[in-house]
């Protein structure tokens, strides 16, 4: 779980141009949270 958070932070720090990828990842995280 903590590993996912680290990846997520890295993703955010990457590039403003990759915001759409961050949004995709956030959707995945939301789905995961909803499952739990």
ABEGO torsion letter per residue (X at the ends): XAAAAAAAAAAAABBAAAAAAAAAAAAAAAAAAAAX
